[in-house]
Structure formats: structure tokens, C-alpha cells
Amino acid sequence: MTAAPQEVTATLVDQLAEGGRTVVAVGLALSRGLILVEKAMARFALHGVVPVIFAAIRTGPTVNAAPAEG
């Protein structure tokens, strides 16, 4: 996932294959948590993993790295 929804949606669960698992950051800006979503037998289970806080990405000058030699 590249974004943190406020809740796990049916759309997300529908995208999981049977037996599939994914870890999603869910919640509001200062109260997000990583949630393990598992789908089995057409049902899904949510398991709290750990609380997290994401920092904003700052923009600025880009750095061009030289290609590795060898």
C-alpha cells in the first residue's frame, strides 16, 4: 500500500486472493497502526501488529547518484 486509509475497506479485502495476506497502515495521522489482513474461506480477519507514526516527505533539491562501478 502507498497510502493509509482510515479503515480496511471491502474493496481492499476483495483484491486479496483466497489465503492472501497483506499488511496495511490504517488510521488517522497520529493514530495509525499496521494491521495484518488475512482472507480465508471468503472471510477476513484483522490482526493489530504495531502502532506507527509516519513523517511527512520533505521536498528539496534532488541528488544524482553516480552509477556503481564494476
DSSP file (Angstrom, degrees, kcal/mol; ACC not computed):
  #  RESIDUE AA STRUCTURE BP1 BP2  ACC     N-H-->O    O-->H-N    N-H-->O    O-->H-N    TCO  KAPPA ALPHA  PHI   PSI    X-CA   Y-CA   Z-CA
    1    1 A M              0   0    0      0, 0.0     3,-0.1     0, 0.0    22,-0.0   0.000 360.0 360.0 360.0 144.3    0.0    0.0    0.0
    2    2 A T        +     0   0    0      1,-0.0     2,-0.3    23,-0.0     0, 0.0   0.339 360.0  43.1-111.9   4.2    1.2    3.5   -0.7
    3    3 A A  S    S-     0   0    0     22,-0.1    22,-0.3     2,-0.0    -1,-0.0  -0.951  76.6-124.0-143.0 161.4   -1.5    5.3    1.4
    4    4 A A        -     0   0    0     -2,-0.3    22,-0.2    20,-0.1    20,-0.0  -0.887  25.9-157.7-112.5 103.0   -3.0    4.8    4.8
    5    5 A P        -     0   0    0      0, 0.0    22,-2.4     0, 0.0     3,-0.1  -0.300  26.2-119.0 -71.0 163.4   -6.8    4.5    4.6
    6    6 A Q  S    S+     0   0    0     20,-0.2     2,-0.3     1,-0.2    22,-0.1   0.735  93.9   5.2 -74.3 -22.1   -8.9    5.3    7.8
    7    7 A E  S    S-     0   0    0     20,-0.1     2,-0.5    19,-0.1    -1,-0.2  -0.979  86.5 -91.5-154.1 161.2  -10.2    1.7    7.8
    8    8 A V        -     0   0    0     -2,-0.3     2,-0.2    -3,-0.1    18,-0.0  -0.690  51.2-152.0 -77.0 124.2   -9.8   -1.6    5.9
    9    9 A T     >  -     0   0    0     -2,-0.5     4,-2.0     1,-0.1     3,-0.2  -0.575  25.5-117.4-100.6 160.9  -12.4   -1.5    3.2
   10   10 A A  H  > S+     0   0    0      1,-0.2     4,-2.9     2,-0.2     5,-0.2   0.849 115.4  61.2 -60.5 -34.7  -14.3   -4.3    1.4
   11   11 A T  H  > S+     0   0    0      2,-0.2     4,-1.0     1,-0.2    -1,-0.2   0.907 105.0  46.8 -60.4 -42.2  -12.5   -3.2   -1.8
   12   12 A L  H >> S+     0   0    0     -3,-0.2     3,-0.6     1,-0.2     4,-0.6   0.940 113.7  47.1 -64.6 -47.5   -9.1   -3.9   -0.3
   13   13 A V  H >< S+     0   0    0     -4,-2.0     3,-1.3     1,-0.2    -2,-0.2   0.887 106.6  58.5 -63.4 -39.0  -10.3   -7.3    1.0
   14   14 A D  H 3< S+     0   0    0     -4,-2.9    -1,-0.2     1,-0.3    -2,-0.2   0.801 100.4  58.1 -60.4 -28.9  -11.8   -8.2   -2.4
   15   15 A Q  H << S+     0   0    0     -4,-1.0    -1,-0.3    -3,-0.6     2,-0.3   0.666  87.2  94.8 -77.1 -16.2   -8.4   -7.7   -4.0
   16   16 A L  S << S-     0   0    0     -3,-1.3     2,-0.1    -4,-0.6     3,-0.1  -0.559  77.0-126.2 -76.8 138.3   -6.8  -10.4   -1.8
   17   17 A A    >   -     0   0    0     -2,-0.3     3,-2.9     1,-0.1    22,-0.2  -0.410  44.6 -78.0 -73.4 158.6   -6.6  -13.9   -3.2
   18   18 A E  T 3  S+     0   0    0      1,-0.3    22,-0.2    -2,-0.1    -1,-0.1  -0.403 127.2  17.9 -56.0 128.9   -8.0  -16.7   -1.1
   19   19 A G  T 3  S+     0   0    0     20,-2.0    -1,-0.3     1,-0.3    21,-0.2   0.471 100.5 143.6  82.5   2.3   -5.4  -17.4    1.5
   20   20 A G    <   -     0   0    0     -3,-2.9    19,-2.4    19,-0.1     2,-0.3  -0.342  30.9-167.0 -77.5 156.2   -3.9  -14.0    0.9
   21   21 A R  E     +A   38   0A   0     17,-0.2     2,-0.3    -3,-0.1    17,-0.2  -0.986   8.7 173.0-138.9 148.6   -2.3  -11.7    3.5
   22   22 A T  E     -A   37   0A   0     15,-1.9    15,-3.2    -2,-0.3     2,-0.5  -0.984  26.0-133.8-150.0 152.9   -1.3   -8.0    3.4
   23   23 A V  E     -A   36   0A   0     -2,-0.3     2,-0.4    13,-0.2    13,-0.2  -0.950  29.4-174.9-109.4 127.9   -0.1   -5.5    6.0
   24   24 A V  E     -A   35   0A   0     11,-2.7    11,-2.9    -2,-0.5     2,-0.6  -0.959  27.7-130.5-126.9 137.7   -1.8   -2.1    5.8
   25   25 A A  E     -A   34   0A   0     -2,-0.4     2,-0.4   -22,-0.3     9,-0.2  -0.796  40.2-179.5 -81.9 123.0   -1.2    1.1    7.6
   26   26 A V  E     +A   33   0A   0      7,-2.7     7,-2.3    -2,-0.6   -20,-0.2  -0.963  25.6  41.3-130.3 141.5   -4.6    2.2    8.8
   27   27 A G  S    S-     0   0    0    -22,-2.4     5,-0.2    -2,-0.4   -20,-0.1  -0.716  82.0 -39.0 127.2-172.2   -6.0    5.1   10.8
   28   28 A L    >   -     0   0    0      3,-0.4     3,-1.5    -2,-0.2    -2,-0.0  -0.370  69.3 -86.3 -87.8 170.0   -5.7    8.9   11.2
   29   29 A A  T 3  S+     0   0    0      1,-0.3    25,-0.5     2,-0.2     3,-0.4   0.826 125.0  26.7 -48.3 -46.8   -2.4   10.8   11.0
   30   30 A L  T 3  S+     0   0    0      1,-0.2    -1,-0.3    23,-0.1    -3,-0.0   0.356 123.5  49.9-103.6   7.2   -1.4   10.5   14.6
   31   31 A S  S <  S+     0   0    0     -3,-1.5    -3,-0.4     2,-0.0    -1,-0.2  -0.188  74.4 140.9-137.4  46.1   -3.1    7.2   15.5
   32   32 A R  E     - B   0  52A   0     20,-0.7    20,-2.2    -3,-0.4     2,-0.3  -0.516  25.1-173.2 -86.5 156.6   -2.1    4.8   12.7
   33   33 A G  E     -AB  26  51A   0     -7,-2.3    -7,-2.7    18,-0.3     2,-0.5  -0.988  29.5-112.8-143.4 153.2   -1.3    1.2   13.2
   34   34 A L  E     -AB  25  50A   0     16,-3.2    15,-2.8    -2,-0.3    16,-1.0  -0.786  37.6-166.1 -85.4 128.5   -0.1   -1.6   11.0
   35   35 A I  E     -AB  24  48A   0    -11,-2.9   -11,-2.7    -2,-0.5     2,-0.6  -0.959  16.0-141.0-120.2 130.5   -2.8   -4.2   10.5
   36   36 A L  E     -AB  23  47A   0     11,-3.1    11,-2.3    -2,-0.4     2,-0.5  -0.825  19.2-162.7 -88.3 123.4   -2.4   -7.7    9.2
   37   37 A V  E     -AB  22  46A   0    -15,-3.2   -15,-1.9    -2,-0.6     2,-0.4  -0.941   8.6-176.2-109.3 124.7   -5.3   -8.6    6.9
   38   38 A E  E     -AB  21  45A   0      7,-2.4     7,-2.6    -2,-0.5     2,-0.5  -0.967  10.1-158.2-122.7 138.5   -5.9  -12.3    6.1
   39   39 A K  E     + B   0  44A   0    -19,-2.4   -20,-2.0    -2,-0.4     2,-0.3  -0.968  23.0 154.6-119.0 125.5   -8.5  -13.8    3.8
   40   40 A A  E >   + B   0  43A   0      3,-2.6     3,-1.9    -2,-0.5   -22,-0.1  -0.983  65.1   1.1-150.2 137.7   -9.6  -17.4    4.1
   41   41 A M  T 3  S-     0   0    0     -2,-0.3     3,-0.1     1,-0.3    -1,-0.1   0.871 127.7 -59.1  52.5  43.5  -12.8  -19.2    3.2
   42   42 A A  T 3  S+     0   0    0      1,-0.2     2,-0.3    -3,-0.0    -1,-0.3   0.607 121.9  98.0  63.9  14.6  -14.3  -16.0    1.8
   43   43 A R  E <   -B   40   0A   0     -3,-1.9    -3,-2.6   -30,-0.0     2,-0.3  -0.828  61.2-143.6-122.2 164.9  -13.9  -14.3    5.2
   44   44 A F  E     -B   39   0A   0     -2,-0.3     2,-0.4    -5,-0.2    -5,-0.2  -0.955   5.0-157.2-132.4 154.6  -11.3  -12.0    6.5
   45   45 A A  E     -B   38   0A   0     -7,-2.6    -7,-2.4    -2,-0.3     2,-0.4  -0.968   7.8-149.2-127.4 143.7   -9.5  -11.4    9.8
   46   46 A L  E     -B   37   0A   0     -2,-0.4     2,-0.4    -9,-0.2    -9,-0.2  -0.942  12.0-173.6-113.4 134.4   -7.7   -8.3   11.1
   47   47 A H  E     -B   36   0A   0    -11,-2.3   -11,-3.1    -2,-0.4     2,-0.2  -0.985  23.1-130.5-129.1 120.5   -4.8   -8.5   13.5
   48   48 A G  E     +B   35   0A   0     -2,-0.4   -13,-0.2   -13,-0.2    -2,-0.0  -0.499  28.4 175.5 -67.4 135.1   -3.2   -5.4   15.0
   49   49 A V  E     -     0   0A   0    -15,-2.8   -14,-0.2     1,-0.3    -1,-0.2   0.827  53.9 -31.1-106.7 -61.5    0.5   -5.5   14.6
   50   50 A V  E     -B   34   0A   0    -16,-1.0   -16,-3.2     2,-0.0    -1,-0.3  -0.970  55.8-108.0-162.2 143.3    2.1   -2.3   15.9
   51   51 A P  E     -B   33   0A   0      0, 0.0     2,-0.3     0, 0.0   -18,-0.3  -0.524  43.0-175.6 -72.7 145.8    1.2    1.4   16.2
   52   52 A V  E     -B   32   0A   0    -20,-2.2   -20,-0.7    -2,-0.2     2,-0.4  -0.958  23.1-154.1-140.3 157.5    3.1    3.7   13.8
   53   53 A I        -     0   0    0     -2,-0.3     2,-0.4   -22,-0.1   -23,-0.1  -0.998  16.9-149.6-130.3 130.0    3.6    7.4   13.0
   54   54 A F        -     0   0    0    -25,-0.5     2,-0.3    -2,-0.4   -22,-0.0  -0.827   9.4-138.5-101.1 137.3    4.6    8.4    9.5
   55   55 A A        -     0   0    0     -2,-0.4     2,-0.1     1,-0.1     3,-0.0  -0.662  28.8-103.6 -88.8 148.5    6.7   11.5    8.9
   56   56 A A        -     0   0    0     -2,-0.3     2,-0.5     1,-0.1    -1,-0.1  -0.411  34.7-114.5 -67.9 146.0    5.9   13.8    6.0
   57   57 A I        -     0   0    0     -2,-0.1     2,-0.3     1,-0.0    -1,-0.1  -0.728  29.7-145.1 -83.4 126.0    8.1   13.6    3.0
   58   58 A R        -     0   0    0     -2,-0.5     2,-0.3    -3,-0.0    -3,-0.0  -0.712   7.6-143.1 -91.7 142.0   10.0   16.8    2.5
   59   59 A T        +     0   0    0     -2,-0.3     3,-0.0     3,-0.0    -1,-0.0  -0.722  38.5 123.5-101.2 155.7   10.8   18.0   -1.0
   60   60 A G        -     0   0    0     -2,-0.3     0, 0.0     0, 0.0     0, 0.0  -0.949  60.4 -18.9-179.6-164.8   14.0   19.7   -1.9
   61   61 A P        -     0   0    0      0, 0.0     2,-0.2     0, 0.0     0, 0.0  -0.289  64.5-125.6 -60.7 144.1   16.9   19.5   -4.3
   62   62 A T        -     0   0    0     -3,-0.0     2,-0.5     2,-0.0    -3,-0.0  -0.599  13.4-139.3 -89.7 154.6   17.5   16.1   -5.9
   63   63 A V        -     0   0    0     -2,-0.2     2,-0.8     2,-0.0    -1,-0.0  -0.963   6.7-146.7-115.4 126.2   20.7   14.3   -5.7
   64   64 A N        -     0   0    0     -2,-0.5     2,-0.3     0, 0.0    -2,-0.0  -0.829  17.7-150.2 -92.6 110.0   22.0   12.5   -8.8
   65   65 A A        -     0   0    0     -2,-0.8     3,-0.1     1,-0.1    -2,-0.0  -0.592  16.8-118.4 -81.1 140.2   23.9    9.4   -7.6
   66   66 A A        -     0   0    0     -2,-0.3     3,-0.1     1,-0.1    -1,-0.1  -0.526  37.9-100.0 -73.3 143.2   26.7    8.2   -9.8
   67   67 A P        -     0   0    0      0, 0.0     2,-0.1     0, 0.0    -1,-0.1  -0.355  42.6-103.1 -63.7 144.2   26.2    4.6  -11.2
   68   68 A A        -     0   0    0      1,-0.1     2,-0.3    -3,-0.1    -3,-0.0  -0.410  36.0-131.3 -67.0 140.6   28.1    1.9   -9.3
   69   69 A E              0   0    0      1,-0.2    -1,-0.1    -2,-0.1    -3,-0.0  -0.679 360.0 360.0 -92.3 147.4   31.2    0.7  -11.0
   70   70 A G              0   0    0     -2,-0.3    -1,-0.2     0, 0.0    -2,-0.0   0.453 360.0 360.0 105.2 360.0   32.0   -2.9  -11.5
